[in-house]
Amino acid sequence: MDEQPDARDVRGLPKAHLHLHFTGAMRPATLLELADKHGVRLPEALISDEPPKLRATDERGWFRFQRLYDTARSCLRDEADIRRLVREVAEDEAADGSRWLEIQVDPTSYAPRLGGLTPTLELILDAVREASAATGVGMRVLVAANRMKSPMDARTLARLAVRYADRGVVGFGLSNDERRGLARDFDRAFAIARDGGLLAAPHGGELAGPESVRDCLDDLGAGRIGHGVRAAEDERLLQRLADRQVTCEVCPASNVALGVYEKPEDVPLRRLFDAGVPLALGADDPLLFGSRLAAQYELARDVHHFTDAELAELARQSVRSSRAPEATRKELLADIDAWLTA
């Protein structure tokens, strides 16, 4: 990979992180310690010093990815575990220059061990407030429904998310295998969330093609798209995203790790950027993919030949696409300009 001479340190570039999953944000060392604490036997893929070999373009590969994720999630069993994860995530974000984080979580996955849906979400929100105050990283929560579960479950989560819209929840998402089920099955849940003032940010355009992105726009009223990279295959869809300024949360390392693209240079980052589609680079699940946020900016520079001025613009787009308060956005945008002119 070619590195620009005298390139600025991307860790010093202020930025927002808008695509990070809760369990997937865990440090590998923390996973090992929590597994030992709770007597959870981890598969070799989660013990190795190298990220697991994954390919989720077929059902067997996606099942393996989901099984590893579920095993890691089973190590989060009590309040101390949740607070530790959130605090460490905030510390890692600060080290990468992330000044604003919107972390995505499905509380139903943790609720059986933490006293139910509402206590789980309240614990996570309290841990977020605590970690934000300790590290200076602005943090909010995006509650996500699981596409593999019932739309009724999604509506329950949407109502819960709206109840906490003034206490740290800023959006509502839809995760898991987008090839399963229809986006429109979840339209009522997203209507509840939007009517309650939350951002609609479903996954789309990763494992499925551009039609998945269109469904997120048409059926779910998406204001941001989780991933969205497959929109690059449809010129009219690219134009629509650019015209409406709908942000794609692009996760380059994740796309390659899951086999969406064979090589880093195949990720259509430059095509999306040049088409005027707002982008927010994300790390997705660093625990499984082996790289955090700053590495995505390094990939944009080294593989896709983004200049420092273009990296600064990517950072600006992440901030503008966030749900950060206006004063925070202005401060971050000014600090991005300062990074570029230093």
ZAPA-700067 format. One record per residue (C-alpha): residue number from 1; x, y, z negated. Coordinates in Angstrom, 2 decimals. Example, Ala and Ser with C-alpha at 12.3 -4.5 7.8 and 13.67 -1.06 7.14 Angstrom:
BEGIN
{1 {12.30 -4.50 -7.80}},
{2 {13.67 -1.06 -7.14}},
//
This chain:
BEGIN
{1 {0.00 0.00 0.00}},
{2 {1.30 3.43 0.90}},
{3 {1.49 5.90 -1.97}},
{4 {1.45 9.62 -1.31}},
{5 {4.62 11.42 -2.39}},
{6 {4.21 13.56 -5.52}},
{7 {0.62 12.31 -5.88}},
{8 {-1.19 13.50 -8.96}},
{9 {-2.01 11.00 -11.70}},
{10 {-5.61 9.87 -11.20}},
{11 {-5.92 9.22 -14.93}},
{12 {-5.64 12.94 -15.43}},
{13 {-8.48 13.59 -12.98}},
{14 {-11.70 14.31 -14.94}},
{15 {-14.51 12.14 -13.67}},
{16 {-17.83 10.51 -14.51}},
{17 {-18.38 6.76 -14.61}},
{18 {-21.88 5.75 -13.53}},
{19 {-21.63 2.00 -12.86}},
{20 {-20.42 -0.03 -15.82}},
{21 {-22.19 -3.02 -17.37}},
{22 {-22.23 -3.52 -21.12}},
{23 {-20.67 -6.96 -21.65}},
{24 {-18.60 -6.60 -18.49}},
{25 {-16.85 -3.57 -20.00}},
{26 {-15.30 -5.67 -22.80}},
{27 {-11.54 -5.97 -23.15}},
{28 {-10.27 -9.52 -22.48}},
{29 {-8.45 -9.56 -25.83}},
{30 {-11.66 -8.59 -27.61}},
{31 {-13.54 -11.42 -25.92}},
{32 {-10.96 -13.91 -27.22}},
{33 {-11.20 -12.54 -30.75}},
{34 {-14.99 -12.52 -30.79}},
{35 {-15.14 -16.04 -29.37}},
{36 {-12.86 -17.18 -32.19}},
{37 {-14.93 -15.27 -34.75}},
{38 {-18.18 -16.93 -33.67}},
{39 {-16.83 -20.34 -32.65}},
{40 {-17.68 -19.94 -28.98}},
{41 {-15.74 -22.19 -26.62}},
{42 {-14.69 -20.19 -23.58}},
{43 {-14.10 -21.72 -20.14}},
{44 {-10.59 -21.58 -18.74}},
{45 {-11.61 -18.81 -16.34}},
{46 {-12.20 -16.46 -19.28}},
{47 {-9.04 -17.45 -21.15}},
{48 {-6.57 -17.02 -18.30}},
{49 {-4.48 -13.86 -18.03}},
{50 {-5.73 -13.51 -14.45}},
{51 {-9.28 -12.45 -13.49}},
{52 {-11.45 -15.46 -12.59}},
{53 {-11.67 -16.47 -8.93}},
{54 {-15.18 -15.55 -7.87}},
{55 {-17.18 -15.50 -4.68}},
{56 {-20.85 -14.68 -5.04}},
{57 {-21.94 -14.63 -1.41}},
{58 {-23.65 -17.99 -1.88}},
{59 {-25.95 -19.13 -4.68}},
{60 {-23.39 -21.46 -6.24}},
{61 {-20.83 -18.67 -6.44}},
{62 {-23.32 -16.22 -7.93}},
{63 {-24.39 -18.85 -10.48}},
{64 {-20.75 -19.27 -11.56}},
{65 {-20.32 -15.52 -11.92}},
{66 {-23.54 -15.24 -13.94}},
{67 {-22.56 -18.21 -16.13}},
{68 {-19.22 -16.58 -17.01}},
{69 {-20.98 -13.30 -17.77}},
{70 {-23.56 -15.05 -19.97}},
{71 {-20.82 -16.87 -21.87}},
{72 {-19.03 -13.60 -22.56}},
{73 {-22.31 -12.00 -23.64}},
{74 {-22.93 -14.83 -26.12}},
{75 {-19.89 -13.61 -28.08}},
{76 {-21.69 -10.37 -29.00}},
{77 {-23.68 -11.53 -32.00}},
{78 {-23.80 -8.87 -34.68}},
{79 {-23.76 -5.15 -35.31}},
{80 {-19.99 -5.01 -35.78}},
{81 {-19.46 -6.64 -32.37}},
{82 {-21.68 -4.08 -30.65}},
{83 {-20.01 -1.13 -32.34}},
{84 {-16.56 -2.47 -31.56}},
{85 {-17.36 -2.98 -27.88}},
{86 {-18.81 0.52 -27.48}},
{87 {-15.93 2.17 -29.33}},
{88 {-13.33 0.34 -27.25}},
{89 {-15.17 1.16 -24.03}},
{90 {-15.10 4.85 -24.94}},
{91 {-11.37 4.64 -25.68}},
{92 {-10.71 2.94 -22.33}},
{93 {-12.80 5.53 -20.51}},
{94 {-10.85 8.36 -22.12}},
{95 {-7.56 6.73 -21.08}},
{96 {-8.79 6.60 -17.46}},
{97 {-9.88 10.24 -17.39}},
{98 {-13.57 9.45 -17.59}},
{99 {-15.25 12.26 -19.49}},
{100 {-18.83 11.10 -18.98}},
{101 {-20.14 7.51 -19.02}},
{102 {-23.59 6.10 -18.29}},
{103 {-23.34 2.48 -19.43}},
{104 {-25.92 -0.04 -18.23}},
{105 {-27.49 -2.60 -20.54}},
{106 {-30.40 -5.04 -20.60}},
{107 {-31.27 -5.16 -24.33}},
{108 {-33.33 -8.34 -23.92}},
{109 {-30.08 -10.28 -23.56}},
{110 {-28.93 -9.32 -27.07}},
{111 {-32.28 -8.93 -28.83}},
{112 {-32.65 -12.52 -30.16}},
{113 {-29.52 -12.11 -32.31}},
{114 {-30.03 -8.46 -33.24}},
{115 {-33.58 -8.35 -34.52}},
{116 {-35.58 -7.63 -31.38}},
{117 {-35.70 -5.23 -28.45}},
{118 {-36.18 -1.97 -30.33}},
{119 {-33.54 -2.59 -33.04}},
{120 {-31.09 -3.66 -30.34}},
{121 {-31.55 -0.51 -28.28}},
{122 {-31.39 1.66 -31.40}},
{123 {-28.14 -0.01 -32.44}},
{124 {-26.60 0.50 -29.01}},
{125 {-27.66 4.15 -28.91}},
{126 {-26.27 4.75 -32.39}},
{127 {-22.98 3.07 -31.42}},
{128 {-22.85 5.27 -28.33}},
{129 {-23.33 8.44 -30.39}},
{130 {-20.66 7.32 -32.84}},
{131 {-18.12 6.43 -30.14}},
{132 {-18.79 9.62 -28.19}},
{133 {-18.19 11.76 -31.26}},
{134 {-14.97 9.88 -32.04}},
{135 {-13.45 10.01 -28.54}},
{136 {-14.92 13.09 -26.89}},
{137 {-16.31 11.05 -23.99}},
{138 {-19.91 11.99 -23.24}},
{139 {-21.97 8.79 -23.22}},
{140 {-25.50 7.87 -22.32}},
{141 {-27.38 4.61 -21.63}},
{142 {-29.14 3.27 -18.56}},
{143 {-31.58 0.49 -19.46}},
{144 {-31.71 -2.21 -16.77}},
{145 {-34.29 -4.89 -16.05}},
{146 {-33.30 -8.30 -14.70}},
{147 {-34.49 -9.06 -11.19}},
{148 {-34.59 -12.77 -12.09}},
{149 {-37.21 -12.19 -14.79}},
{150 {-40.86 -11.21 -14.69}},
{151 {-41.96 -7.75 -13.51}},
{152 {-43.99 -7.67 -16.74}},
{153 {-40.73 -7.85 -18.68}},
{154 {-39.43 -4.96 -16.58}},
{155 {-42.47 -2.85 -17.48}},
{156 {-41.90 -3.54 -21.18}},
{157 {-38.30 -2.39 -20.80}},
{158 {-39.34 0.69 -18.84}},
{159 {-41.75 1.76 -21.59}},
{160 {-39.05 1.18 -24.20}},
{161 {-36.54 3.19 -22.18}},
{162 {-38.96 6.11 -21.86}},
{163 {-39.54 6.12 -25.64}},
{164 {-35.83 6.80 -26.09}},
{165 {-35.41 9.29 -23.26}},
{166 {-34.69 12.05 -25.79}},
{167 {-32.26 9.88 -27.77}},
{168 {-29.73 8.88 -25.14}},
{169 {-31.45 6.86 -22.42}},
{170 {-31.12 8.62 -19.06}},
{171 {-32.07 6.03 -16.46}},
{172 {-33.67 2.74 -15.53}},
{173 {-32.03 0.08 -13.37}},
{174 {-32.56 -3.33 -11.84}},
{175 {-29.68 -5.80 -11.77}},
{176 {-28.81 -9.42 -10.91}},
{177 {-29.01 -11.14 -7.52}},
{178 {-30.79 -8.79 -5.13}},
{179 {-31.41 -11.68 -2.72}},
{180 {-33.94 -13.06 -5.20}},
{181 {-37.35 -11.44 -5.44}},
{182 {-38.64 -8.27 -3.87}},
{183 {-37.93 -4.73 -5.02}},
{184 {-41.60 -3.85 -4.71}},
{185 {-42.45 -6.42 -7.39}},
{186 {-40.86 -3.96 -9.84}},
{187 {-42.47 -0.79 -8.47}},
{188 {-44.76 -0.28 -11.48}},
{189 {-41.86 -0.52 -13.91}},
{190 {-39.95 2.10 -11.96}},
{191 {-43.01 4.33 -11.75}},
{192 {-43.25 4.18 -15.56}},
{193 {-39.58 5.13 -15.83}},
{194 {-39.74 7.98 -13.31}},
{195 {-42.93 9.37 -14.83}},
{196 {-41.10 9.37 -18.16}},
{197 {-38.30 11.51 -16.74}},
{198 {-35.74 8.76 -16.20}},
{199 {-33.50 8.36 -13.18}},
{200 {-34.27 5.33 -11.00}},
{201 {-30.98 3.55 -10.30}},
{202 {-31.56 -0.02 -9.05}},
{203 {-28.89 -2.27 -7.57}},
{204 {-29.07 -2.70 -3.79}},
{205 {-26.97 -3.09 -0.70}},
{206 {-24.34 -5.38 -2.21}},
{207 {-25.16 -9.06 -1.72}},
{208 {-28.05 -8.16 0.60}},
{209 {-27.84 -5.84 3.58}},
{210 {-29.06 -2.33 4.35}},
{211 {-32.68 -3.44 4.05}},
{212 {-32.06 -3.82 0.33}},
{213 {-31.08 -0.15 0.10}},
{214 {-34.17 0.89 2.05}},
{215 {-36.36 -1.12 -0.32}},
{216 {-34.81 0.65 -3.32}},
{217 {-35.60 4.01 -1.73}},
{218 {-39.08 3.19 -0.46}},
{219 {-40.43 0.93 -3.20}},
{220 {-38.58 2.10 -6.32}},
{221 {-37.97 5.81 -5.66}},
{222 {-34.24 5.41 -6.25}},
{223 {-32.25 8.53 -7.04}},
{224 {-29.03 6.52 -7.18}},
{225 {-28.18 3.12 -5.75}},
{226 {-26.06 0.63 -7.64}},
{227 {-23.45 -0.34 -5.03}},
{228 {-25.18 0.58 -1.74}},
{229 {-22.10 -0.19 0.37}},
{230 {-24.04 -2.24 2.92}},
{231 {-25.79 0.97 3.98}},
{232 {-22.67 1.51 6.09}},
{233 {-24.09 -1.06 8.52}},
{234 {-27.02 1.20 9.46}},
{235 {-26.37 4.64 10.93}},
{236 {-29.89 5.92 10.32}},
{237 {-29.81 4.78 6.71}},
{238 {-26.49 6.54 6.18}},
{239 {-28.03 9.73 7.49}},
{240 {-31.04 9.31 5.23}},
{241 {-28.86 8.88 2.16}},
{242 {-26.78 11.89 3.13}},
{243 {-29.82 14.07 3.88}},
{244 {-31.49 13.18 0.58}},
{245 {-28.18 13.21 -1.34}},
{246 {-28.83 9.79 -2.87}},
{247 {-25.64 8.63 -4.54}},
{248 {-24.14 5.19 -4.01}},
{249 {-22.27 3.82 -7.02}},
{250 {-19.49 2.09 -5.11}},
{251 {-17.36 -0.51 -6.90}},
{252 {-14.52 -1.43 -4.51}},
{253 {-12.70 -4.02 -6.65}},
{254 {-15.97 -5.74 -7.49}},
{255 {-16.98 -5.90 -3.82}},
{256 {-13.79 -7.77 -2.95}},
{257 {-13.83 -10.01 -6.03}},
{258 {-17.36 -11.19 -5.24}},
{259 {-16.62 -11.75 -1.56}},
{260 {-18.84 -8.98 -0.20}},
{261 {-15.71 -7.90 1.70}},
{262 {-12.63 -9.99 2.32}},
{263 {-10.00 -7.32 1.70}},
{264 {-9.88 -3.93 -0.06}},
{265 {-9.46 -2.15 3.26}},
{266 {-12.76 -3.68 4.47}},
{267 {-14.82 -1.81 1.85}},
{268 {-16.50 1.00 3.87}},
{269 {-15.53 3.73 1.43}},
{270 {-14.23 6.09 4.08}},
{271 {-17.27 5.56 6.32}},
{272 {-19.68 6.40 3.52}},
{273 {-17.65 9.43 2.43}},
{274 {-17.30 10.82 5.96}},
{275 {-21.03 10.35 6.56}},
{276 {-21.77 12.73 3.68}},
{277 {-23.23 10.11 1.33}},
{278 {-22.51 11.13 -2.30}},
{279 {-20.35 8.52 -4.03}},
{280 {-19.56 7.62 -7.62}},
{281 {-16.77 5.08 -7.94}},
{282 {-17.40 2.43 -10.60}},
{283 {-15.63 -0.54 -12.17}},
{284 {-18.78 -2.68 -12.53}},
{285 {-17.46 -5.48 -14.80}},
{286 {-13.75 -4.96 -15.61}},
{287 {-13.73 -8.05 -17.84}},
{288 {-14.36 -10.26 -14.81}},
{289 {-12.83 -8.20 -12.01}},
{290 {-9.63 -7.12 -13.72}},
{291 {-9.59 -3.36 -13.05}},
{292 {-11.10 -0.29 -14.66}},
{293 {-12.16 3.10 -13.32}},
{294 {-8.82 4.75 -12.54}},
{295 {-7.86 1.73 -10.44}},
{296 {-10.80 2.43 -8.13}},
{297 {-9.43 5.92 -7.45}},
{298 {-5.97 4.46 -6.89}},
{299 {-7.49 2.04 -4.37}},
{300 {-9.18 4.95 -2.58}},
{301 {-5.81 6.71 -2.36}},
{302 {-3.54 3.78 -1.55}},
{303 {-5.78 1.68 0.71}},
{304 {-8.21 4.20 2.21}},
{305 {-5.72 7.09 2.31}},
{306 {-7.82 9.60 0.40}},
{307 {-5.87 12.77 -0.27}},
{308 {-5.81 14.36 -3.71}},
{309 {-8.34 16.92 -2.44}},
{310 {-10.65 14.09 -1.39}},
{311 {-10.17 12.27 -4.68}},
{312 {-11.14 15.50 -6.44}},
{313 {-14.27 15.62 -4.29}},
{314 {-15.10 12.03 -5.24}},
{315 {-14.79 13.06 -8.89}},
{316 {-17.03 16.09 -8.29}},
{317 {-19.64 13.87 -6.66}},
{318 {-19.60 11.54 -9.65}},
{319 {-20.18 14.48 -11.99}},
{320 {-22.94 16.02 -9.86}},
{321 {-24.65 12.61 -9.66}},
{322 {-24.61 12.11 -13.41}},
{323 {-27.24 13.02 -15.98}},
{324 {-24.75 15.10 -17.94}},
{325 {-26.06 18.44 -19.31}},
{326 {-25.46 21.41 -17.05}},
{327 {-22.84 22.92 -19.36}},
{328 {-20.90 19.63 -19.35}},
{329 {-21.05 19.43 -15.58}},
{330 {-19.71 22.97 -15.20}},
{331 {-16.86 22.25 -17.58}},
{332 {-15.95 19.03 -15.79}},
{333 {-16.11 20.61 -12.35}},
{334 {-13.81 23.41 -13.51}},
{335 {-11.37 20.88 -14.95}},
{336 {-11.38 18.94 -11.68}},
{337 {-10.41 22.12 -9.85}},
{338 {-7.65 22.67 -12.40}},
{339 {-6.32 19.13 -11.80}},
{340 {-6.18 19.82 -8.08}},
{341 {-4.43 23.16 -8.36}},
{342 {-1.96 22.17 -11.10}},
//
